[in-house]
Amino acid sequence: MNKVYPDAKSALDGLLKDGIMIMSGGFGLCGIAETLSDAIRESGVKGLTVVSNNAGVDGIGLSRLLETRQIKKMISSYVGENKLFAQQYLAGELELEFNPQGTLAERIRAGGAGIPAFYTKTGVGTLIAEGKEVKEFDGEKYIMERGLFADVAIVHAWKGDTAGNLVYRKTARNFNPMMATAAKVTVAEVEHLVPAGEIDPDHIHTPGIFVKRIIQVGTGKKRIEFRNTRPRPAA
């Protein structure tokens, strides 16, 4: 089975339809599948539900899909760095399902593990618990959260092989490994593509069994959300 595709458009061919759920890896701008998300924009597909920690920053990443009004609903844990995201939500133009960050991570992990729901203490007695089942265990209250499983997941990895095995670099691991397990079809973009067998099995973060399609995007530009520097004393 050939998993390697020449570009993002061909890798997503036949997968995108109006109204589907897409998981998009990354945290801020670290580890986002920018090439694949741009290809989703170019496809024109609409009414999307997107699961992502955030939606990039204005003009970069998933924010470009907000510009074209292709996203109907976001399931996220953070909005703060994206003015367009906040504007659309406050104007009632974008549905938003807020999650505590750990809860979002566990909902994705659970979906990938075939677990339909789980109980957590996080959010008990807050707005997060509204409309959710509350159950008591050992004298403590817990709320039920549903696992998440998408139609398509897009992830970014530092290195991959032709069998789909992936290695993420440092903090770019973030949401990518769990999202790779939690979709009907996972499409990966990798900076470096090597022949199958060249990656030490002990170094693999996502086994190739979870990855159906893969493209090589090169190292590209490493974007920084905020550049904070200390003034240097005069020489």
C-alpha positions as CSV (number, residue, x, y, z in Angstrom):
1,M,0.0,0.0,0.0
2,N,1.5,3.3,-1.1
3,K,0.9,5.9,1.6
4,V,3.1,8.7,0.0
5,Y,1.3,11.4,-2.0
6,P,3.0,14.1,-4.1
7,D,1.2,17.1,-2.4
8,A,-1.5,18.1,0.1
9,K,-4.3,18.4,-2.4
10,S,-3.9,14.8,-3.6
11,A,-3.4,13.5,-0.1
12,L,-6.8,14.9,0.9
13,D,-8.6,13.9,-2.3
14,G,-11.8,12.0,-1.6
15,L,-11.7,12.7,2.2
16,L,-13.2,16.2,2.4
17,K,-16.9,16.8,2.6
18,D,-19.1,19.5,4.0
19,G,-20.0,19.0,7.6
20,I,-17.3,16.6,8.6
21,M,-15.2,16.7,11.8
22,I,-11.4,17.3,11.4
23,M,-8.8,17.1,14.1
24,S,-5.8,19.4,13.6
25,G,-2.7,18.9,15.7
26,G,-0.4,21.5,17.1
27,F,-0.3,23.9,20.0
28,G,-0.2,27.6,19.2
29,L,2.0,27.5,16.0
30,C,4.1,24.6,17.2
31,G,3.5,21.4,15.3
32,I,0.6,22.6,13.2
33,A,-0.2,21.0,9.9
34,E,-0.1,24.3,8.0
35,T,0.3,22.8,4.5
36,L,-2.6,20.5,4.9
37,S,-4.9,23.1,6.5
38,D,-4.1,25.5,3.6
39,A,-5.2,22.7,1.2
40,I,-8.4,22.3,3.1
41,R,-9.0,26.0,2.6
42,E,-8.3,25.7,-1.1
43,S,-10.8,22.8,-1.4
44,G,-13.7,25.1,-0.4
45,V,-15.3,22.5,1.9
46,K,-17.6,24.1,4.5
47,G,-19.6,23.5,7.7
48,L,-16.6,21.9,9.4
49,T,-16.3,21.0,13.0
50,V,-12.6,21.3,13.9
51,V,-11.0,19.9,17.0
52,S,-7.8,21.8,17.9
53,N,-6.3,23.2,21.0
54,N,-6.6,26.7,19.3
55,A,-7.0,28.0,15.8
56,G,-3.5,29.3,15.2
57,V,-3.0,33.1,15.1
58,D,-4.5,35.6,12.8
59,G,-3.6,34.8,9.2
60,I,-1.8,31.5,10.0
61,G,-3.0,28.0,10.2
62,L,-6.6,27.3,11.0
63,S,-7.3,31.0,11.2
64,R,-7.2,31.0,7.4
65,L,-10.3,28.7,7.4
66,L,-12.0,31.1,9.7
67,E,-11.3,33.9,7.2
68,T,-13.3,32.0,4.6
69,R,-16.0,30.9,7.0
70,Q,-15.4,27.3,6.4
71,I,-15.5,26.3,10.1
72,K,-18.9,26.1,11.7
73,K,-17.8,24.9,15.1
74,M,-14.5,24.7,17.1
75,I,-13.8,22.2,19.9
76,S,-10.9,23.9,21.7
77,S,-9.3,24.9,24.9
78,Y,-7.8,28.3,24.1
79,V,-8.9,31.3,22.0
80,G,-6.7,34.1,23.2
81,E,-4.2,34.6,20.4
82,N,-6.7,34.8,17.6
83,K,-8.8,38.0,17.3
84,L,-10.8,36.7,14.4
85,F,-11.7,33.5,16.4
86,A,-12.9,35.7,19.3
87,Q,-14.8,38.1,17.0
88,Q,-16.7,35.3,15.3
89,Y,-17.6,33.6,18.5
90,L,-18.8,36.8,20.3
91,A,-20.8,37.7,17.2
92,G,-22.6,34.3,17.3
93,E,-21.1,33.4,13.9
94,L,-19.0,30.5,15.2
95,E,-20.0,27.7,17.6
96,L,-17.5,27.0,20.3
97,E,-17.2,24.1,22.7
98,F,-14.7,25.1,25.4
99,N,-12.8,22.3,27.2
100,P,-10.2,22.4,29.9
101,Q,-7.0,21.6,28.2
102,G,-6.4,18.3,30.0
103,T,-10.0,17.2,29.3
104,L,-9.6,18.0,25.6
105,A,-6.5,15.9,25.5
106,E,-8.2,13.0,27.3
107,R,-11.3,13.2,25.1
108,I,-9.1,12.7,22.0
109,R,-7.0,10.0,23.6
110,A,-10.2,8.2,24.7
111,G,-11.6,8.4,21.2
112,G,-8.5,6.9,19.8
113,A,-8.7,4.1,22.3
114,G,-12.3,3.3,21.5
115,I,-13.6,4.7,24.8
116,P,-16.9,6.4,24.3
117,A,-16.9,8.4,27.5
118,F,-15.2,8.9,30.9
119,Y,-15.6,10.7,34.2
120,T,-13.5,13.5,35.5
121,K,-13.5,15.9,38.4
122,T,-12.3,18.8,36.2
123,G,-15.1,21.3,35.8
124,V,-17.5,20.0,38.5
125,G,-19.6,22.9,39.8
126,T,-18.7,25.2,36.9
127,L,-20.1,26.2,33.5
128,I,-18.2,23.3,32.1
129,A,-20.6,20.9,33.8
130,E,-23.8,22.4,32.4
131,G,-25.9,19.8,30.6
132,K,-23.5,16.9,31.5
133,E,-24.2,13.8,33.6
134,V,-22.8,14.1,37.1
135,K,-22.0,10.9,39.1
136,E,-20.6,10.3,42.5
137,F,-17.7,7.9,43.1
138,D,-16.4,7.4,46.7
139,G,-18.1,10.5,47.9
140,E,-16.7,12.8,45.1
141,K,-18.6,14.2,42.2
142,Y,-17.5,13.7,38.6
143,I,-18.8,14.8,35.2
144,M,-19.0,12.6,32.2
145,E,-17.1,13.7,29.1
146,R,-17.5,12.1,25.7
147,G,-14.6,10.7,23.7
148,L,-13.8,12.4,20.3
149,F,-13.3,10.6,17.0
150,A,-13.0,12.5,13.8
151,D,-13.5,11.8,10.1
152,V,-10.0,13.2,9.3
153,A,-7.0,14.1,11.3
154,I,-4.1,16.2,10.0
155,V,-0.8,16.1,11.9
156,H,2.7,17.5,11.4
157,A,5.8,15.4,12.2
158,W,9.5,16.1,12.1
159,K,10.3,12.7,10.4
160,G,8.3,10.0,8.8
161,D,9.0,6.9,6.7
162,T,7.1,5.5,3.8
163,A,5.2,3.1,6.0
164,G,3.7,6.0,7.9
165,N,5.7,5.8,11.1
166,L,6.2,9.2,12.6
167,V,8.6,11.0,14.9
168,Y,7.7,14.4,16.4
169,R,10.4,16.9,17.5
170,K,10.3,18.1,21.1
171,T,7.1,20.1,22.0
172,A,5.7,19.6,18.5
173,R,4.5,16.3,19.9
174,N,1.7,18.1,21.8
175,F,-1.7,17.0,20.4
176,N,-0.3,15.3,17.3
177,P,0.3,11.7,18.6
178,M,-3.2,11.3,20.2
179,M,-5.0,12.9,17.2
180,A,-3.2,10.5,14.9
181,T,-5.1,7.7,16.6
182,A,-8.5,9.3,16.8
183,A,-9.8,9.6,13.2
184,K,-11.0,7.4,10.4
185,V,-8.2,8.7,8.2
186,T,-5.0,10.3,9.4
187,V,-3.0,12.4,6.9
188,A,0.5,13.4,8.0
189,E,2.9,16.1,6.7
190,V,6.5,15.5,7.5
191,E,9.6,17.6,7.2
192,H,11.9,14.6,6.4
193,L,10.7,11.4,4.6
194,V,12.9,8.3,4.7
195,P,12.5,4.7,3.5
196,A,10.7,2.2,5.7
197,G,13.0,0.7,8.2
198,E,15.4,3.6,8.7
199,I,13.7,4.9,11.9
200,D,14.7,3.0,15.0
201,P,11.5,1.3,16.3
202,D,12.2,2.7,19.8
203,H,12.1,6.2,18.5
204,I,8.7,6.0,16.8
205,H,6.0,8.1,18.4
206,T,3.1,7.2,16.1
207,P,3.1,3.7,14.5
208,G,2.4,3.6,10.8
209,I,-0.8,1.6,11.3
210,F,-2.5,4.8,12.3
211,V,-1.4,6.8,9.2
212,K,-3.0,6.3,5.9
213,R,-1.5,9.1,3.8
214,I,1.7,11.1,4.0
215,I,3.4,14.1,2.3
216,Q,6.8,15.6,2.6
217,V,6.8,19.4,3.2
218,G,10.4,20.2,4.1
219,T,11.5,22.3,7.1
220,G,9.8,25.5,5.9
221,K,9.6,28.5,8.1
222,K,9.5,28.1,11.9
223,R,7.0,30.6,13.1
224,I,7.0,32.2,16.5
225,E,3.9,33.6,18.2
226,F,5.7,36.0,20.4
227,R,9.3,37.0,20.3
228,N,10.4,38.1,23.7
229,T,13.9,39.4,24.2
230,R,15.8,41.1,27.0
231,P,17.5,44.4,26.1
232,R,21.3,43.9,26.1
233,P,23.4,46.3,28.2
234,A,25.4,48.7,26.1
235,A,28.8,47.4,25.4
